[in-house]
Amino acid sequence: MPHRLDVKCPQCGSRAEFEFAEVCRIKLKTEVEFFKNCDQFEYRQFQDSCGHYWHGALYYAGLHGDPLVALENLPSGYAPSDWSHSKYLYRSHGMDIGSVHCESCRLRRKHSLNWPSDAYYSVSYKDSVLWAFNRDSACDLHDFILSKTRDVSKYRWSSFLLHVPTVFKTQKAREFVVKKLFRLLVGNTRQSYSNSFQGATKKLRFFSAPELKR
């Protein structure tokens, strides 16, 4: 799962960005007070699979910014990069905690993710739900459903597309699904649907927010 997701704003319903928090294990008990009293961190006690408790310092980049820029004067043995996102789709914890930021209503706060219910790019069809992580994956999903060949190797989000349920790939579902996805991609405008949508979504990618083009 990507470190950043496009979600429905819990306040106004517009497209918002959710960003996972990162946690670093606190090495010494004497350091717990530092992280408890620092406004940039949230202290929590965690429990591992063996039942042992450990102390952790959570950092919300969506609230405080890039840790490499925002964090300084840390206790000896810690570096700002300890709270950076991994270059892989991996998190330092197994929890759905992070922050949400909506440019429409200016909401910015901590948020507990409820996926896929929170997904902004989400389409319901015959009691099934199809969703995408963000704008880039939604564009790939739209083009994949619209395509006649359905060759996943042509898409950046190929591993994601491999898991699209069969019900959404049927001929009956095709037009309904791509219309819904396109409306979400263009911001629910009344733009008419045509067979040129595949080219249109390629143009939409150009206007994607830079942080989503990874």
N, C-alpha and C positions, 0 to 999 in steps of 0.2 A: 504494500500500500504506500503511495507517495506520502511525503512528509507534509504536503499541502493539498487540500481538497477544496472543491467548490461545493458549498452547502447553501441551503435555504436559510436566510437570516432568521433567527428565532424571534426577532422583533418586528420586521417589516415584510419578510418573505422574499426579498430580492436576493440576487446572487451575492454571496459573501465568501470570504476565504477562511477556512479552518486550517490552523497549523498546529501540529502535535508539539507538546512540550517534550523536553529531554531531561533526564535525571542522571545525576552522578552520585555514586556512593560516597558518603561522608566517612573518611578513613578513621578519624579519632573522635571519641566522645567529647573531648575538650573543644572540638571545632563545631559542634552542634549549635551552640549559642550564636556563633557568627552567622550561620545560615538562617537561623530563626529570626535574627534581628535585622537581616539585610532585606531591604524592600524589593530587590531584584530576584529574590529566590522565594520558593515556598518549601518549607520543611515538611517531610512526611516520613512516617515509619512504614517500612515495607516488610513483607513476609515472603521468604523464598519457598520453593517446592518442598523443602524438608521441614518447614515450619519454623525456621530461624528468622528472627527479626533483624532488620538492618536499617540504618539511617540514610535518608537520601535527600538531596537538594534539587528541586525541580526548577527549571528555567523555561519561561515562556517567551520565545523569540518574537511571537506575534504581538506581544505587549511591550517588550523592552528593546527589540531590535536584535541585530546580529550580535551574538555573544563575543565574537572576535573584536567588535568595536565597543560594545557597551560594558563589558566586564573588565574590571581592573582592581588592583589591591586585594587579590584573593589570598587566602592562607597559603603558606608554603606547601608545595606538592600538588597544587591545582593550576590548571591553565584554562583560559576561556574556551579553547577548543574541546574541552571535556564536555561541553554542552552544545557542541555543533551537531547538526544532522549528519548522519552517516551518508557517504556517497552511494550507498546501497539502499534499497527499500527496506530498511531495518530501523527499529527504534530501540532505545535503551531501556524500555519497559514494555510490558504487555497491556498497558491501560489505554483507554480511549479518552485521554485528557489532553487539553490544549487550549487554544484561544480562537475566538472568531472575530473577524473584522469585516464590517459592512460599509462600503463607501456611500451607499444610498442614504442610510439613516445615521451614519457615523458611530454605530455601535462598535465597541471594542471591549471585550471582556473574556474571562475564562469560560470554557465551555466543555461539557462532557458529551462526546460524540455518540450519536445513536445512528449507526450505519447499517443498512442503506437508507433508513427513513429520512436522514438529514440531506441526502444527496440532492443537489440542485438539478442536475441533468438526469432526470428520472422519468420513465414512461411506463404506464400500466397498460397491460393488454391481456385479456382473458385470465384475470386473477393472478397474473405473473407480473413481476416488476423488472424492468431493464434499466440499468443505471451506468453512469460513467463517473470516473474520479474527478475530472476537471474538463476544461474547455478543449484541450488538445485531444484527450481520449474520447470526448464526445464527438469531435469532428471525425476522428477515425471510425468511431462506431457508426456514425451517420453514413459515411462513404462505404463502409463495409456492408451494411444492410442494403444499401442502394445498388451495390455492385452485383453483376451477374456471375462473376467468376468466384468471388469470395476467397481470394488468395490472401491469407493472413500475412504471408511473408512480405507483402508490399507495404505493410503498415508499421509505424513505430511502436504502437501498442499491440503488437501481434500476440503476445502471451495472454493479454487481457481478452482479446477477441476470440481466442480459442474456447473461451468458456461462455460465450453467448448462447443462451438456451435455444433449442431448436424452434420453439414456438414463435420466436421473434424473427426467424429466418424464412418463414413460410411466405408464399406469394401473397396470401391474404393479409398478412401482418405488415408486409413491406411498406406500402404507401402510408398506412396509419403511423407507423413508427418513425419513418423519416420526416414526415410532416411535423410530428410532435417535437422531435429533436431539433429540427431546423428552427422552429418557433422559439425554442429555448436559446438557441445559439444567436439568434438575431434580436433577442430581447422581447419576445412575445409581440412583435409588430404584426400588422395585418398584411404583410407582404405576401403576394400570391405565390402558390407553389407551382413549380414547373420542372421539367426534366433537366434543367440546367443547375439544379441544386448542388450537384457534386462539384461543379466548378465554383459555385458560390461559397461553399464551405472552405475551399482552399483560399479564397480571398479573406474569409473570416479569420483564418489562422494568422494572417499578416497583422491583424489588429488585436491579437491576443496580448494579454498583459505579459511583459517580459519574464516575470517570475514563473509563469506557467509553461514556458517553452523550454523544457529541459528534457 
